[in-house]
Amino acid sequence: MTIILATGIATGCVYALVGVGFSLIYRTTGIVNFAQGVFVALGGMAAFWFLEVLQLPYPVALLIALALTIVAGLLLWLLVVLPIWSRRSDQISVMMACLVVAGLVTILLQKWLGTQPRTLPEWLPGVRVDLPGGSITGQYAIMIVATVALVIGVGALLQFTTIGRAMRACAASRETSALLGISPEWIGALAMAATAGLGGLGGILIAPAQYTSTDATTYGIFGFVAAVLGGFGTLRGPLVGGILVGVLQALVGRYLSAEYETVMVFVLLLVLLTVRPRGLLGSEWAAH
């Protein structure tokens, strides 16, 4: 049971990174970016290509893959989202554009890298963490620690830095922040780059422990569910929601069937939204 919970928590941390990306771009710009799962697929698969095909050193391959993901986020902002957002179009237009981009990028990734799942070498080969009832690979421990550190880091950035205050000002009012000399367009680009980086890191972190693939749908959906469960727009909320989703998947897959994992996740979402529509931590954004 302990091992199942640990692996579920680690997998949920990847969903949490995607969920934090959803929340961050939403609270900064009001946009729901349904292309968020693409960054996970791009980060993991690009790292595989740079390592296995181009034979680059492992750390270099990871860094270039992460940089590529961030550039992809900036291109999404500049070429797709910003032209729609700057015209004050309704939210549905941006959401549909992001969905179209997600589909196009998925197709391009499959043409480039194929549809087969891929793995990466563990960051700490041979290292295992002992737990009651067994042990897990060091990569799972890295996923958990890195995710918690990133969530804390993003929270600190928003709370204590000038850039963070500017992002929170844009979240409160785009017009007022512009009057104060803060460029909503620049802040939006920064937020999109950050969310892309978080998604890319998720793909890079999980590939050595499980696998990565060009299918961005799974991580996008479960990351969105994690954000909604925990409280859309919060930072700690997606972490809690992601862990819930990951643990539920692990338990259902172990004791029932992997075929019911997605069904049970959505049942949990429906039940929780009925009881608490804002999510578990939905009222905590102002303080975090």
C-alpha positions in Angstrom: 0.0 0.0 0.0 2.8 2.4 0.9 4.5 1.9 -2.4 1.3 2.4 -4.3 0.6 5.7 -2.4 4.2 6.9 -3.1 4.0 6.2 -6.8 0.6 7.8 -7.0 1.8 10.9 -5.2 4.8 11.2 -7.5 2.6 10.9 -10.6 0.2 13.3 -9.1 3.0 15.8 -8.8 3.3 16.0 -12.6 -0.4 16.7 -12.8 0.1 19.3 -10.2 2.8 21.1 -12.3 0.3 21.2 -15.2 -2.4 22.4 -12.8 -0.2 25.2 -11.4 0.4 26.2 -15.0 -3.3 26.4 -15.6 -3.8 28.5 -12.5 -0.9 30.8 -13.1 -1.8 31.8 -16.6 -5.5 32.1 -15.6 -4.8 34.4 -12.6 -2.5 36.6 -14.7 -4.5 36.9 -17.9 -7.9 35.3 -17.4 -7.0 32.7 -20.0 -7.7 29.0 -19.7 -4.9 27.4 -21.7 -6.0 24.0 -22.9 -2.7 23.6 -24.7 -1.0 23.1 -21.3 -0.6 19.3 -21.8 1.4 19.9 -25.0 4.3 21.3 -22.9 4.5 18.0 -21.0 4.7 15.9 -24.1 7.1 18.3 -25.8 9.5 18.5 -22.9 9.7 14.7 -22.4 9.8 13.7 -26.1 12.3 16.5 -27.1 14.6 15.4 -24.3 14.5 11.8 -25.6 15.3 13.1 -29.2 18.2 15.2 -28.1 19.6 12.4 -26.0 19.0 9.3 -28.1 19.0 10.7 -31.7 21.5 13.6 -31.5 23.5 11.8 -28.7 23.9 15.0 -26.7 25.1 14.7 -23.0 22.1 14.0 -20.8 22.1 17.3 -18.8 22.5 19.3 -22.1 19.6 17.4 -23.7 17.4 18.1 -20.7 18.3 21.8 -20.7 17.7 22.2 -24.4 14.4 20.4 -24.2 13.3 22.7 -21.4 14.4 25.8 -23.4 12.5 24.5 -26.4 9.4 24.1 -24.4 9.6 27.7 -23.0 10.1 29.0 -26.6 7.1 27.0 -27.7 5.1 28.7 -24.9 6.3 32.2 -26.0 5.4 31.4 -29.6 1.9 30.3 -28.5 1.5 33.6 -26.7 2.8 35.8 -29.4 1.3 34.1 -32.5 -2.0 32.8 -31.2 -3.1 34.0 -27.8 -2.0 37.7 -27.8 -3.7 38.6 -31.1 -7.0 37.3 -29.7 -6.5 38.5 -26.1 -5.6 42.0 -27.2 -8.8 42.4 -29.1 -10.8 41.7 -25.9 -12.3 38.6 -27.5 -14.4 36.4 -25.3 -12.8 33.5 -23.3 -14.2 30.8 -25.6 -12.2 32.1 -28.6 -8.9 31.8 -26.7 -9.9 28.4 -25.4 -10.8 27.1 -28.8 -7.6 28.5 -30.3 -5.5 26.7 -27.6 -7.4 23.5 -28.3 -6.6 23.7 -32.0 -3.0 24.4 -31.2 -2.9 21.4 -28.9 -4.2 19.2 -31.7 -1.9 20.5 -34.3 1.2 20.2 -32.1 0.2 16.7 -31.1 0.0 15.7 -34.8 3.4 17.4 -35.5 5.0 15.6 -32.6 3.7 12.3 -33.8 5.1 12.9 -37.3 8.4 14.0 -35.8 8.9 11.4 -33.0 6.3 8.7 -33.6 3.5 7.5 -31.3 5.5 5.0 -29.2 6.0 5.8 -25.5 9.7 6.6 -24.7 11.7 6.6 -21.5 14.8 8.4 -20.3 17.6 7.2 -18.0 17.1 7.8 -14.3 18.8 10.8 -12.9 20.2 8.8 -10.0 20.7 5.3 -11.4 20.5 2.6 -8.8 19.3 4.9 -6.0 16.2 3.7 -4.2 14.2 5.1 -1.3 13.2 2.6 1.3 9.6 2.7 2.6 7.5 0.4 4.8 6.7 -2.6 2.6 9.3 -1.9 -0.1 11.2 0.8 -2.0 10.7 3.3 -4.8 13.2 4.5 -7.4 15.0 7.8 -6.6 13.3 9.4 -9.6 10.0 9.2 -7.8 11.5 11.0 -4.8 13.0 13.6 -7.2 9.6 14.2 -8.7 8.0 14.9 -5.4 10.7 17.1 -4.0 11.1 19.1 -7.2 7.3 19.7 -7.5 7.0 20.9 -3.9 10.1 23.2 -4.4 8.7 24.6 -7.6 5.3 25.3 -6.1 6.9 27.1 -3.1 9.2 29.0 -5.5 6.4 30.2 -7.7 4.5 31.3 -4.6 7.5 33.2 -3.3 8.0 34.8 -6.7 4.4 36.1 -6.7 4.5 37.2 -3.1 7.9 38.8 -2.6 9.3 40.0 -6.0 8.5 43.0 -8.2 7.6 40.8 -11.1 5.3 38.8 -8.9 3.6 41.9 -7.7 3.2 43.1 -11.3 1.6 39.7 -12.2 -0.8 40.0 -9.3 -1.7 43.5 -10.4 -2.5 42.3 -13.9 -4.6 39.5 -12.3 -6.6 42.1 -10.4 -7.1 44.6 -13.2 -5.5 44.7 -16.7 -6.6 48.4 -17.1 -5.3 49.6 -13.8 -2.0 47.8 -14.2 -1.5 49.4 -17.6 -2.1 52.9 -16.0 0.6 52.1 -13.5 3.1 51.4 -16.2 2.9 47.6 -16.1 2.6 46.0 -19.6 -0.1 43.3 -19.4 1.2 41.9 -22.7 4.7 41.5 -21.3 3.4 40.0 -18.1 1.3 37.6 -20.1 4.3 36.5 -22.1 6.2 35.9 -18.9 3.4 33.9 -17.4 3.0 31.8 -20.5 6.8 31.1 -20.6 6.6 30.1 -16.9 3.7 27.7 -17.4 5.4 26.2 -20.4 8.5 25.6 -18.3 6.5 24.0 -15.6 4.8 21.6 -18.1 8.1 20.8 -19.8 9.7 20.0 -16.4 6.8 17.7 -15.7 7.5 15.8 -18.9 11.2 15.6 -18.2 10.7 14.5 -14.6 8.2 11.7 -15.3 10.0 10.2 -18.3 12.7 8.4 -16.4 10.2 7.0 -13.8 7.5 5.9 -16.2 7.4 7.0 -19.8 6.7 10.0 -22.0 4.8 10.1 -25.3 3.4 12.5 -27.9 -0.1 12.2 -26.5 -0.6 15.4 -24.6 -4.3 14.8 -23.9 -3.9 12.7 -20.7 -1.6 15.2 -18.8 -3.7 18.2 -20.0 -7.0 16.6 -18.8 -5.7 15.4 -15.5 -3.7 18.6 -14.9 -6.9 20.6 -15.4 -8.8 18.3 -13.1 -6.1 18.7 -10.5 -6.4 22.5 -10.7 -10.2 22.4 -10.4 -10.2 19.9 -7.6 -7.7 21.9 -5.5 -9.1 25.3 -6.4 -8.7 26.9 -9.9 -6.4 29.9 -9.6 -4.6 28.9 -6.4 -1.0 27.5 -6.3 -1.2 25.0 -3.5 -4.6 23.8 -4.7 -3.3 22.1 -7.9 -0.7 20.4 -5.7 -3.4 18.9 -3.5 -5.6 18.1 -6.4 -2.8 16.5 -8.4 -1.9 14.2 -5.5 -5.5 13.3 -5.1 -5.8 12.3 -8.7 -2.5 10.4 -8.8 -3.3 8.5 -5.6 -6.8 7.7 -6.8 -5.5 6.4 -10.1 -2.9 4.3 -8.4 -5.4 2.7 -6.0 -8.0 2.1 -8.7 -5.4 0.6 -11.1 -4.1 -1.7 -8.3 -7.3 -2.9 -6.7 -9.9 -2.5 -9.5 -8.7 -2.1 -13.1 -6.8 0.5 -15.0 -9.8 0.8 -17.3 -11.7 2.6 -14.5 -9.0 5.1 -13.5 -10.3 8.0 -15.6 -13.9 7.2 -14.7 -13.2 7.3 -11.0 -11.2 10.6 -11.3 -14.2 12.3 -13.0 -16.6 10.8 -10.4 -14.4 12.4 -7.7 -14.4 15.7 -9.5 -18.2 15.7 -9.8 -18.7 14.8 -6.1 -16.3 17.4 -4.9 -17.7 20.2 -7.1 -21.2 19.4 -5.8 -20.0 19.8 -2.2 -17.4 22.5 -2.7 -17.7 24.2 -6.2 -14.6 26.3 -5.7 -12.4 23.3 -5.0 -10.6 22.4 -1.8 -8.5 25.6 -1.5 -10.5 27.8 -3.9 -10.8 30.7 -1.4 -7.1 31.0 -0.7 -5.8 32.8 -3.7 -5.7 36.2 -2.2 -3.3 35.0 0.5 -1.1 33.0 -1.8 
